[in-house]
Amino acid sequence: MSKFTDKLKQIKFVRAIVYVIVGAASYPGLNIINKLKIEGTEHLKNLPKKNVLFISNHQTYFAEVIAFLHIFCAVKWRKNNRLGVPYYLLNPFTSLFFVSAAETMKKNFLTRLFELAGSITVKRTWNEASTEVRKGLDPSDTRKLFRALESSWLINFPQGTTTPFAPGRKGTVLLIKQNKPIVIPINIEGFNVAFDKKGLRFRKKGTPLLVSFKAPLKINYNDTNDEIMEQVMLAIGQSKTQMETIANSK
C-alpha cells in the first residue's frame, strides 16, 4: 500500500465517491438478484461516532463488507432493517474503516479501488494453509487499527479467513482490551452460497442473505484473553462449542 493511497482513503470525500461507485454496482446483486434480510439495526442507533468495533463471521472477501456499507448508509438515512431505494448513497456514512488482508487488496484494479472505501490492510502473521497456531497482528498494523478506532467505527473479522469455525486471532482481544470500544457482533448467512469466494461474482442467484446485528457485548476486562476470545466467537456463531453442536446434530 502506497503512502498516497493511505492518505487518499483518509479523505471522506474520496471514500464517499467510492461508496457511490461500489454501492451502485453492488445494490442489484444484494437486494434484487438476491434477497437481503437485515435484523437488529436498532442496535446501531445512538452509537458514538468513534470507538465502535463491529465483529463478524466471514464468508467472502468483499460481499459482506459491501453489504455492511449499504446498511450503515441506509441507517444514517433512518431506514430500519431495510435498504429500500439506494438514494442513501448520495450522502453516505463514511466514518467507517474495515480490516482486510494486505495481499487480498493487491489483487487487481477493483480491489485497489475498494481499498479507498476505507480498508485498513494488515499483514497476515500466519499461513492459511498451515496448521500452526495463529499469532497476533504485526505491531505496526495494531497501531493502524487503534488510530481507526480513535476517529471512526471499525469492522473486524476475528477469524481473518472465510473458513468456517477457524480460531480467532489474538489481535481482536488486544483491540478490545486496549481501546475498550463498544463491541457490536454481526452474524451473516448466505453470502458464500450467493457469491464466489471473492464475493464479486454470482454463484447462486435468488439466495436469501442475512445480516443480523446483535446487542453490544458486556465485557469484563478482567477476564483472561481466552475468555474474552470465547465470548467473541460465541457472539459471531463461530465457537468450537457451536461447531460441535452442529456436527452432532447431523
C-alpha positions as CSV (number, residue, x, y, z in Angstrom):
1,M,0.0,0.0,0.0
2,S,1.4,3.3,-1.0
3,K,1.5,6.4,1.3
4,F,-0.5,8.2,-1.4
5,T,-3.3,5.6,-1.2
6,D,-3.2,5.7,2.6
7,K,-3.7,9.5,2.5
8,L,-6.4,9.3,-0.1
9,K,-8.6,6.9,1.9
10,Q,-8.4,9.2,4.9
11,I,-10.4,11.8,3.0
12,K,-14.1,11.3,3.5
13,F,-15.0,12.8,0.1
14,V,-12.8,10.2,-1.6
15,R,-14.5,7.4,0.3
16,A,-17.9,8.9,-0.5
17,I,-17.1,8.7,-4.2
18,V,-16.0,5.1,-3.9
19,Y,-19.2,4.3,-2.0
20,V,-21.3,5.7,-4.8
21,I,-19.5,3.6,-7.4
22,V,-19.3,0.4,-5.4
23,G,-22.8,0.9,-4.0
24,A,-24.5,1.5,-7.3
25,A,-22.8,-1.5,-8.9
26,S,-23.5,-3.9,-6.0
27,Y,-27.0,-2.9,-5.0
28,P,-28.8,-5.2,-7.6
29,G,-26.8,-8.2,-6.5
30,L,-27.6,-7.7,-2.9
31,N,-31.2,-6.6,-2.9
32,I,-32.7,-7.6,-6.3
33,I,-30.9,-10.6,-7.7
34,N,-30.5,-12.0,-4.2
35,K,-32.7,-11.0,-1.2
36,L,-31.0,-9.2,1.7
37,K,-32.7,-9.5,5.1
38,I,-31.5,-7.2,7.8
39,E,-32.0,-7.6,11.5
40,G,-31.1,-5.5,14.6
41,T,-30.4,-2.1,13.2
42,E,-31.9,-0.7,16.4
43,H,-28.6,-1.5,18.0
44,L,-26.9,1.0,15.6
45,K,-28.9,3.9,16.8
46,N,-27.4,6.5,19.2
47,L,-23.9,4.9,18.9
48,P,-21.0,7.3,19.3
49,K,-19.1,8.4,16.1
50,K,-15.9,6.7,17.2
51,N,-14.5,3.7,19.2
52,V,-17.2,1.3,18.0
53,L,-15.9,-2.2,16.9
54,F,-18.1,-4.4,14.8
55,I,-17.1,-8.1,14.8
56,S,-18.4,-10.6,12.3
57,N,-18.0,-14.0,10.8
58,H,-16.5,-14.0,7.4
59,Q,-17.8,-15.8,4.2
60,T,-16.4,-13.9,1.2
61,Y,-13.6,-11.3,0.8
62,F,-15.8,-8.4,-0.2
63,A,-19.6,-9.1,-0.4
64,E,-20.5,-8.8,3.3
65,V,-18.3,-5.7,3.7
66,I,-20.2,-4.1,0.8
67,A,-23.5,-5.1,2.4
68,F,-22.4,-3.5,5.7
69,L,-21.6,-0.3,3.9
70,H,-25.0,-0.2,2.3
71,I,-26.7,-0.9,5.7
72,F,-24.8,1.8,7.6
73,C,-25.6,4.3,4.9
74,A,-29.3,3.3,5.0
75,V,-29.4,3.6,8.8
76,K,-27.9,7.1,8.5
77,W,-31.0,7.9,6.4
78,R,-33.2,6.5,9.2
79,K,-34.1,3.3,7.4
80,N,-34.9,0.4,9.8
81,N,-33.8,-3.2,8.8
82,R,-34.1,-2.4,5.1
83,L,-32.3,-0.8,2.2
84,G,-35.1,0.4,0.1
85,V,-34.2,2.7,-2.8
86,P,-30.4,3.5,-2.5
87,Y,-30.7,7.3,-2.5
88,Y,-28.7,7.0,0.7
89,L,-25.6,6.8,-1.5
90,L,-26.0,10.5,-2.2
91,N,-24.8,11.2,1.3
92,P,-23.2,8.0,2.6
93,F,-21.9,7.2,6.1
94,T,-18.1,7.4,5.8
95,S,-16.9,7.3,9.4
96,L,-16.0,3.7,8.9
97,F,-13.0,1.5,8.3
98,F,-12.7,-2.2,7.8
99,V,-9.9,-4.7,8.3
100,S,-8.6,-6.7,5.3
101,A,-5.5,-8.7,4.4
102,A,-2.9,-6.8,2.5
103,E,-2.4,-9.4,-0.1
104,T,-6.1,-9.5,-0.9
105,M,-6.2,-5.8,-1.6
106,K,-3.4,-6.1,-4.2
107,K,-5.2,-8.5,-6.5
108,N,-6.4,-6.1,-9.2
109,F,-7.7,-2.6,-10.0
110,L,-11.1,-3.4,-8.5
111,T,-9.7,-4.4,-5.1
112,R,-7.4,-1.4,-5.1
113,L,-10.4,0.8,-5.8
114,F,-12.3,-0.8,-2.9
115,E,-9.3,-0.2,-0.7
116,L,-10.2,3.5,-1.0
117,A,-13.5,2.8,0.7
118,G,-11.7,2.6,4.0
119,S,-9.7,-0.6,4.1
120,I,-7.1,-1.0,6.9
121,T,-4.7,-3.5,5.4
122,V,-2.9,-5.9,7.8
123,K,-0.2,-8.4,7.1
124,R,-1.0,-12.0,8.0
125,T,1.3,-13.4,10.6
126,W,0.1,-16.9,9.8
127,N,-0.2,-19.2,6.9
128,E,-3.8,-20.0,6.0
129,A,-2.8,-23.4,4.6
130,S,-0.9,-24.5,7.6
131,T,-1.9,-25.9,11.0
132,E,0.3,-23.5,13.0
133,V,-1.1,-21.6,16.0
134,R,-2.4,-18.2,14.8
135,K,-0.3,-15.3,16.1
136,G,-1.4,-11.7,16.8
137,L,-1.1,-8.7,14.5
138,D,2.1,-7.0,13.4
139,P,2.7,-4.1,15.8
140,S,2.5,-1.5,13.1
141,D,-0.8,-2.9,11.9
142,T,-2.1,-2.8,15.5
143,R,-1.3,0.9,15.7
144,K,-3.3,1.5,12.5
145,L,-6.4,-0.2,14.0
146,F,-6.0,1.8,17.2
147,R,-6.0,5.0,15.2
148,A,-9.0,4.0,13.2
149,L,-11.0,3.4,16.4
150,E,-9.9,6.7,17.8
151,S,-11.8,8.5,15.0
152,S,-14.3,6.1,13.5
153,W,-16.1,2.8,13.5
154,L,-14.2,-0.3,12.6
155,I,-15.3,-3.6,11.1
156,N,-13.1,-6.6,12.1
157,F,-13.3,-10.2,11.2
158,P,-11.8,-12.0,14.2
159,Q,-11.0,-15.2,12.3
160,G,-9.3,-13.4,9.4
161,T,-10.4,-16.1,7.0
162,T,-13.5,-17.3,5.3
163,T,-13.0,-20.8,6.6
164,P,-16.0,-21.6,9.0
165,F,-15.1,-22.1,12.7
166,A,-11.4,-21.1,12.2
167,P,-9.9,-19.9,15.5
168,G,-10.0,-16.2,16.3
169,R,-6.9,-14.0,16.2
170,K,-5.4,-12.7,19.3
171,G,-5.3,-9.2,17.9
172,T,-9.0,-8.8,18.3
173,V,-8.8,-9.3,22.1
174,L,-5.9,-6.8,22.1
175,L,-8.1,-4.2,20.3
176,I,-10.9,-4.8,22.8
177,K,-8.8,-4.6,26.0
178,Q,-6.7,-1.7,24.9
179,N,-9.4,0.5,23.4
180,K,-12.5,-0.6,25.4
181,P,-14.8,0.0,22.4
182,I,-18.5,-0.7,22.1
183,V,-18.4,-4.1,20.5
184,I,-21.3,-5.0,18.2
185,P,-21.4,-8.6,17.0
186,I,-22.7,-9.4,13.5
187,N,-23.9,-12.7,12.2
188,I,-24.1,-13.2,8.4
189,E,-25.5,-16.1,6.4
190,G,-25.9,-17.0,2.7
191,F,-23.0,-14.9,1.2
192,N,-20.8,-17.9,0.5
193,V,-23.8,-19.5,-1.3
194,A,-24.7,-16.5,-3.4
195,F,-21.2,-15.4,-4.3
196,D,-17.8,-16.8,-5.1
197,K,-15.0,-16.6,-2.5
198,K,-14.1,-13.1,-3.5
199,G,-17.7,-12.0,-3.3
200,L,-17.7,-10.3,-6.7
201,R,-19.3,-12.9,-8.9
202,F,-22.6,-14.8,-8.5
203,R,-22.6,-18.4,-7.6
204,K,-26.3,-18.9,-7.0
205,K,-28.9,-16.3,-7.7
206,G,-32.0,-15.8,-5.6
207,T,-30.2,-16.6,-2.4
208,P,-31.5,-15.3,0.9
209,L,-28.8,-13.2,2.6
210,L,-28.9,-12.4,6.3
211,V,-27.1,-9.6,8.2
212,S,-28.0,-9.7,11.9
213,F,-26.7,-7.1,14.3
214,K,-26.6,-8.1,18.0
215,A,-26.7,-6.0,21.2
216,P,-23.3,-4.7,22.4
217,L,-21.3,-7.2,24.3
218,K,-20.9,-6.8,28.0
219,I,-17.2,-7.4,28.5
220,N,-15.4,-8.0,31.8
221,Y,-11.9,-6.6,31.1
222,N,-10.6,-8.6,34.0
223,D,-11.3,-11.8,32.1
224,T,-8.4,-13.6,30.5
225,N,-7.7,-13.2,26.8
226,D,-9.0,-16.7,26.2
227,E,-12.3,-16.0,28.0
228,I,-12.9,-12.8,26.0
229,M,-12.0,-14.6,22.8
230,E,-14.5,-17.3,23.6
231,Q,-17.1,-14.6,24.2
232,V,-16.4,-13.0,20.9
233,M,-16.5,-16.3,19.0
234,L,-19.8,-17.3,20.6
235,A,-21.3,-13.9,19.7
236,I,-20.5,-14.4,16.0
237,G,-21.6,-18.0,16.0
238,Q,-18.1,-19.5,15.4
239,S,-17.1,-21.1,18.7
240,K,-15.9,-24.7,19.0
241,T,-18.9,-25.5,21.1
242,Q,-21.2,-24.3,18.4
243,M,-19.3,-26.3,15.8
244,E,-19.6,-29.4,17.9
245,T,-23.3,-28.9,18.3
246,I,-23.8,-28.6,14.6
247,A,-21.7,-31.6,13.9
248,N,-23.6,-33.7,16.5
249,S,-27.0,-32.7,15.0
250,K,-26.2,-34.1,11.6
